[in-house]
Amino acid sequence: MIYPSIDKLLNVVDSKYQLVHIAARRSREMSKTDFYQMPINKYKSSKNIGRALEEVAEGLITIKKKEDDDE
């Protein structure tokens, strides 16, 4: 079984495509900076991509919604 579940993640993010983009971007950031928003021992995943998904599920990553331009 995968943690966190896709159902839980899609409650936070609107689409699977946006979720992949956010997780990949955060994973690269973790690799470059070694900055984690939770203590390392709190993560269930050993890989940064899984850790990024856990951060999304926990609400540690805020997603800005793009506003539609009606002009």
Buried (B, 14 or more C-beta within 10 A) or exposed (E): EEEBEEEEBEEBBEEEEEBEEBBEEBBEEBEEEEEBBEEEEEBEBEEBBBBBBBBBBBEEBEEEEEEEEEE
